[in-house]
Amino acid sequence: MAGSDCFSTLHEWESPDYEPSLPVSEKSNPLTLDIDRASANRIVRMLQACDAQMFQEETGATYQRLLSEQVVETLMEVAQDVELILKDPRDSLVVLSGCGTSGRLAFLISSAFNRALRELDQSLVYSYIIAGGDRALLSSQEAPEDDPKLGMLSLKKVCEGKKRVLFIGISCGLSAPFVAGQLDFCLQHPEVYTPVLVGFNPPHQARDEPIPGCTFTFRSVVQRMQELSKSQKAFLINPAVGPEAISGSSRMKGGSATKILLEVVLSAAHAATFTNTPITYKSMLQHMRAYEKTLDITYAQTEGISALLEAAGHSLRCGGRVCYLGWGSLGTLGLIDASECIPTFGADYEDVRGFISGGYRELNNNEGPLGPDFCIAHEDFLHQVLPSLNARDVVLLIYTQSDDVGEVARLARRVREKMSNLHAVYHCADGDAEAAAQQDNISKLCLSSLKITWQSPASESLLHMWELSTKLLLNAVSTGAHVLKGKIYHNYMIDLQVTNSKLYRRATRLLQRLSGCPESQCEEALLKAVYCVDKLTVDITSFDITTHTLTARNRTKVVPLALVCLLTGCSLTEAETHLEQRPIIPVNPQIPRQA
């Protein structure tokens, strides 16, 4: 796809006629309709064009955007509230909460800003909540997303004894009941809590389905917050950033935009508190533009990213593994990216794994070590994984000039003794000659070495840019590798796990879109695949969605099986045989490849 072709369709998704029944976060992106047939290089350029949509200027009518005046002004107001807490932290807390990727970013961001406070010898004011607890930092724990009471109780526990709490709930699609329960709790206790909602759909597209056991829907919570926002007693930060490159995969733009918005807010509050730098519209906008520049710097490495993507795709196609070995917060991003492959692509646990130097000591999560199923240290890699690596596998080193480059070199040598498919991605500031000399030793050990060079702003700001760049790069590698493996049909996650109500509804819509069959027939086929039956019983049809999703947690290839049955009329057993012989879903000639 030529660049001009990419950008000519940038605004197509904003048309009221484009997939009108879907919220922005669930629409398919016109730029990537044939990503499943693209080369590695073309996949990277498609992802670049999709990420560029985050910084599109507002077109005047349909949606407010990341750089819209109202969004920037709201960021300033929230930053001022954070500043008040930083200046008087007694009995106060800033809580970041979310599900899946949103919760992982809540952890990453709260950890980073607590670290900054620790270095200044200041009181720590940030706390995080993730649905499913710390295990959800490293694996799919999506059932708790549907539990608003659990969300409320977890918030209540974290804030016990606090007299002032700024609560930031993140739900990319304005849909997670876990976060809705927390926001509702905040609204019931305005004397303590000021709620902030971060998401990427307009308010009228917030989910309006009844939540079992609740008198509210996510949309009704949003409507109450809209009313309170007029007096700055609640805040909505909900720019549209465009559909995801892989439909509904909010780990990508949704996650990136979450990181940008919250870091802009908290950085401005810290600067105002500790360096007397006023919070201004101009400074907020400049900071956001710096993140836009990060996209340009990252995607200037298209050839190198494409080569990594190609290597990872070849590895997965051959039954091999991709291992990220990271340092510091970039290591955390490796853990996050790896954890997201299982629910997104139906990947096996061993397909993509992340490891971090220092393990849980470096991660510094609330619950500490999470047991033998979650071994994340480089030592775990050396003892448990390295002995069985072979030529099919890929190892990627991820680090910066600030890390112990000697340690990186030692680990690189250990890997290189076992296998040659070793690669490196590292970030450095322009003009650091000493780091460049040390890096030469590592580059000689690697099949490829991707160096991303940056001009030197304030060190904390530079680390945030390195993190976003690494997130974009790892998202591209893991997404592209699974595309090449055949896990994407058009630009849809065909092998997604159906483990909560959001994913259940997404699976039903996907089957309807790809088969052309009525919704009721698609839901029936989905349930047959979930319960492994060719005929549904009265009991099965009487179960609620929670029961369906709990059962689906123990099933694999639910959506592909249902789709094959719908397209061919075959039995489940016949569909299983078909997928064993040919894991890529056949194109239905009745479904056009253009929207």
N, C-alpha and C positions, 0 to 999 in steps of 0.2 A: 504494500500500500504506500503510495507516495505521500509525502508529508502534506501536500496541499489537499489530497483526498481525505486524509485524516481530519484536518482542521475544518474542512468544508461541512462536516457533519457534527461539529462540536455542539451546535445549538438544536439539533434535530430532536433530541430527547425532551426539550422544553415545550414542544408543540402539544397543545391540549389533545390532539388526535393520536399522539404516540402512546400506545399501551395505556389508555385512559383509566382502566380499572386498577392499576397498580400504583403504589406510592413510589416516589423517586428511588428509594433505596432498594426496591425489588424489580425495577425495570431492567430490561436488557440494554446493553450499550450498543448503539448503532456502529460504533467504531470497531467492535470486536465480533461481529456476527459470524465471521468465518475463522476465528482464532484457532479452531480445532484443525484447520488445514494449513496453518501458517508455519513458516520456517522459524528457527530460533531467533534470527535477527529481526524478522517481521513481528514476532510476538513482543519483543522488547520495545519496538517502535510503537506498537499498539498500546502497550502499557504506559509508555511515555505520554502519548496523546490523551489517554484517559486521566492520568495524574494531572496533566495540564488543565483539565476541566475544573480542578479545585480552585484555580485562581482566575477563572473567567470573570470578566466584568459583568455586572448586572445588566440584563438586556432591557429592563424597563418595566416589565409587567409580571411575568409568571412567578419567579422565585427570587428571594434575597440570596445573595452569594457570600462567600467567605470574606470578601473585601467590601461588602456593602456598608454604607454609613451606619445603619442601625446596628449591625453586628459589632462593628468596631466600638461604637458607643456603649453597647452592653458589656463588652469585654472590659472597658474602662471602669464601668460601675462595679463589676464583680471584683476587679483588681483593687479598687478602693476599699471594698469590704474585707478583702484578704489583708490589706495593709493595716487596717484597724486591729485585726487579730494579731498580726505580727508585732505591732507596737505595744499591745497589751494582751499577752498570751494566756494570762491567768484564767483557768477554768474555760478555756476556749479551744476549738478544734476546727480544722478544715478536713472534711471527709470526702474522699473520691471513691465512687462505687460504680460497678458495672458487672456485666455478664460476659463470659468468653473473652474475646479480644479487648472489649471495653474495660473489663476488670483487670486484665493483665497490664493494660496501659495505666490504669489507676494505680496499680502497684509500682510500675516503673517510674511514673512521674512523682508520686508521693515519696518514694525512696530517694530520688534525686534531690528533691528540695529539702527533705529532712537532712540529707548529707550536707547540703550547703549550709543549713542552720547549725549543724554540729561543728562544721569548720569555723563558724563565726562565734562558737560558744554560746549559742542562743537556744531557747526552749524549743523543743520539737513540737510542731503544731499539726503535722499532716498524718492522716491515717487512711488506710485503704480497706475496701471490702470487695470481695469477689464471690459471686454466687458459686456455691460448692466448696468454699474454703480454698486453702492454698494448693490442694491437689489440682484445682482448676487452673493454676498458673502453668501447669506442665502437661495437662491432659484434658480431654473432653469431659466435662461434668455439667451437661446442659440441662438435665432435668430440673435442678433447682431454679433455673430461670423462670419457671412457671409458678413459683411459690411466693406470692406477695407477703404472706405472713412471715416467712423465713427472712425475707428482705428487711421487713420492719424490725423483727427481733434482733437481727444482726446489727442494725443501726443503733438500736436502743442499747445494746450491750457495749458497743464501741464508745458511745457517748455518755455512759453512766457518770453522773456527777458533774457534767459540763453545763455551763450556764449560757454559753453562746456557741452555736455550731453553724458553720457555712457548709451545707451539704451539696455536693456536686454529683448528680446522678447522670450516668452516661448510658444512653440507649440509642444506637445509631438509627434504628427504624422507628423510634418512639413506640416501642411495642413490648418491652420486657416486663412481665408482671412483677418480677422481683424488684425492679427499680420503681415501678408504679406504687408498690406497697410502701417503699421508703419515702417517696415524695408525698404520698397521702399522709403518712405519719408526721412529716414535717409541717404540712399544712394544718394538721390538727394541734400542733404545738408551736405557734408562731412566736411565743415568748422566748423560745430557745433557738429554733431552727429557721434559717433562711435557705430555701431550696433553689438550686440552680439545675436546669435540665440542659444537657448537651446532646444533640441529635441532628439528623440530616434530612428530615422531611418537614414540610410545612405543617402547622398544627392540625389542619383539617384532614391530614393523612395519617395522624396518629391512630393506632389500632383501637377500634371501637367494639371489639368482641367482649362479651361478658367474661369476667374473671371469676372462676368458681369460688364461692364463699365470700365474695366482695360485692359491695354496693356500687363500686366505681369501675370505670374502664380507664385505659390509659388516656383516651381522648378527653374524658371528663376531668381527669387530673390536670391535663394540659390547659383546658379551658379555665379552670380555677386559677392556675398559675398565671395565665394571660391577664386575668383581671387584677391580680395582685402585683403584676409587673409594672402597672401604671404608677404604683406608689413605691416601687423598688423594694417590695417585700418578697419578691420572687423574681427569678430571671430565666429567660429562655434564650439559649444560644443554638439556633437551628438553621444555619445556612444550608442550601442545597449544593452539593458538590458533584452532582451528576451520577448516573448509574455506574455500578461497579463493572470493571472489565470482565469479570466472571459474575454473572447475575446473582445478586444477593450476598456476595462475598465481602461483607463489611470489614473483614480484617485488613482490607487493602485501603481504599480511599477513606473509608469511615475511620479506621484506626489512625491513619496519617493525619487527617484533619483534626481528630481528637487531640493528638499529641501537639499539633501546632497551636490550637486554640488555648489549651490549658497551660502550655509553657509560656505563651505570650502573656497570659493573665498573671501567672505566678512570678514570672521574671520581672514584670512591671511592678508588682507589689514589693518584691525584694529590693529592687533598685530604689523605690520610693522610701522604703524603711531604712535601708542600710547605707545608701549613698546619696540620700536627699535628691534623687532624680524625680522630678514631677511626672505624674501619669498624664500624658497628653495624647490627643488623637494622632498627632503626627508620629510620635515615637512608637505607638502601637502599630500603626500602619507600616512603618519602616521595618519593624521587627517581623511582621508577617511577610513583607517583601523579601526579607533575608531567607525565609523558608522557601519562597518561590525560587530564589537563586540556587538553593540547595538541589532542587529538582534538576535545574539546568546542569549543574556541576556533575551530578550523579549520572544523568543520561548522556553526558558527553562521553561516557565510557561504554557506549552501546556495544562496540565490538567485543570488549572484554566481558561484559555481562552476558552477551549472546553465547560466547564460548563456554562460560560457566554453566549456563542454562542447557546448552547442548550436551555437555559432559554429564550433568545431573540427569537429564532425560534419558541418555543412553544407559546410564547406570540403572535407573528404575525399570526401563524396558527389559534389561537383561537379568532382572531379579536381584540387583545389587542394592547397596545402601548409600545414603548421603549423610555424612557426619559433619556438623559444624563444631569447630573448636574455637571458642571465643574467650576474650578477656574483658573484664569490667562490664559496663552496661551493654556493650556490644555483644558480649556473651549472653546476657539476659535476653537480648533480642533474638539471638540464635535459638535459645530455648523456646521462646514464644512462637517463632515462625514454625519450628518443628512440631510443636504441640497442636498447631492449627491444621496441619495436613490430614490428621486422622478424621475429624468430623467433616472437613471440607471436601476431601477427595476419596473418602473411604480407604485411606492409606493404612497399612499395617504400622504398628508401633516402631518396628525396626527400620522402616523405609527411610525416614528422615529423623535424625536425632541430634539434639544439641547438648553440648558440654561446656562448662564454664570453669575457668581457672579459679581455684579456691572453693568450688562447690557451694554448699549452703552458707558457708562463712561469708562468701562474697555476695551471694544472693540476698542474705539478711532478711528473709521473709518472716512473717509473724510466727508461724508454726514450726520453723526450723526444719531439720531433716524429715523427709516424708516417707522413709522406709525403703526397703530393697527394690521396690517396683519403680522408684524414681531416683536412680543413680545419675548424678549430673556433673560430677567433678572430672577433671582431666585424668586423675588417677583411676577413676572408674572406667574411662575409655581405654586407658592403657592396659588394664587388667582384664576387662570383660569383652571389649570389642576388637581392639587391635589384633589380638592373636588370630582371629578368624577372618580378617580383611583379605581381599584378593583383588585382582585386576578389574573386576566389575564395579568395585566400590569407589566412591569419591570422598575425599576429606578436604574441607575448606577451613583455612585459618582466618580468623577475623579479629583484627586488633588495630591499635593506633600507636603513634610515636610515643604516647605517654605511658604505654604499657612496658613491661619488662621484655624487651626485644631479645635479650639473651635467653630467657625462658622460652620464648616463641621458637627460637632457633633450635634449642635442645629438643623440644617436642617435635619440630619438623624433622629433625634427624631420626628420631625414633620411628616416626611414621614412614619416612623414606626407606628405612632398612627393610620395611615389610612390603611396601607397595609404591608405585610411581605416580598414581593418579592423585597427586597432592597439589592443591591450589591455595592462593593467598589473596585476601583483600585487606588493604590497610589504608589508614588515613593519616596524613601528615600535614603540618603547616608549611607554607612556602618558605624555602630558604634554610631548612634545618639540615645542614650538611652531615652532622654526626649521625642523625637518624638514617639518612640516605646510605651512608657507608655500612651501617649495621644491617640494613635491609638487603644489601647485595648478597650477603651470606645466605639469607633465607630464600631469596629469589632463585639462587642456583640449585636449591633443593626442590623447587616447585615446577610443575609442568606449566603453570601460568601464574603470574603475579600481577594483580590489579592495584595500582597505586592511585589514590584519589587525593589530590593536592588542594589545599585551602589557603586563602589569605587569612591572616591572624587577627580576628576580633578578640573580645574578652573571652577568656578560656572557657567559662561555663557555657556561654553562648555557642562556642565552637563545638563543645561536646554534644550539645543538643542537635546541631546540624549533622555531626558525624552519625549520631543515632538515627536521625530521620533518613539519611542517605543509606545507612546499613539496612534499615527496615525496607526501604524501596527496593534495594538490590536483592535481599533475601526473598522478599515477596515475589519478585520477578523470577528468581531462580526456581523456587519451589513450585510456583504456579505454572511456569513454562514447562518445567520437567514433567509435571502431571498432565499438562496438555499433550506433550509429546508421547506420553505413555498411553494416551487414549482415555483419560478420565473426564474429559470435557466433550460435550456434544453441542455443536454451534458454540455458544458462550455460556452454557449452563453446566452447573455442577450435577452431573448425572448420577454420581455415586455418593451423594450426601447422606449422612446419617439422619434418621428421623427420630430424634431424641427429645424434642419438645414441641409445643404447639405451633411455634413459628415455623419450624422445619417441616412439620406435618402439613401445614397449609401450603408451604412452598412446594413440597413434593407433589401435592395434588394439582396445583396450578401447572407445574412443570409437565406432569403427565398429560394434562389437558392440552397444553400448548404443543407438545411434541407428537401426540397421537391424533389430535383432532377429535377425540371422543368427548362425550358429555362429562361434566364434573362428577356426577353420581357414579358413572361407570369407572372413572379414573380412581375415585376414592375406594370403590369396591376392589379394583385390581390391587391397589396399594395395601388394603387390609388382608387380601389373600396372601400377598407376599410376606406381610408382617407375621401372620399366623401360620404360614406354610400349609395352606389348604386350598383346594380347588373349588370349594363351595363354602360360603359363609354360613355360620349357624346363627340362630336368633340371639344366643348369648353374646357372640362376638359383636354383632351389630348394635347391641344394647350397651356395650362398654363405652365409657367416655374417652376423650382424647388422651387424658393422662394415662389410662390403662394401655391404650394403643402404643404410646411412646415408650412406656416402661417395657413392654414386650419387644418393641423394635430395637431396644438397646442391645439385645442378644442376637440380632440378625445382621447379616451382611448382604450387600447388593440388592437391597429391598427395591429401590427405584428402578434400576436396570431390569430386574426380573419382572416387575409390574409392566414396564414399558414394552418388553419383548412380548409379553402375553397380550397386551393391547394391540400391538402392531401385527401379530401373527395369528392370534386366536388360539395359541397352543396352551398346553397345561404348564404348571409350574415346573414339573420335572423336566419337560422338554425345554423350557426356557433356561433352566440350570445347565442342561447339556449344551445348549447353544452358546451360553456365556463362557463355559469352560473351553469350548473350541475356538471361540472368537470373542474376546473380552470387550471389544469396541462395539457399541450399539450400531446396528445397520441403519443407514439413512432411509427414512420413510419417503418414497418418491412422491407421496401426496403432500408432504410438508415442504414448502418452498424455503430456500436458503436465504432469501431476503425478507426482511420484515415488511 
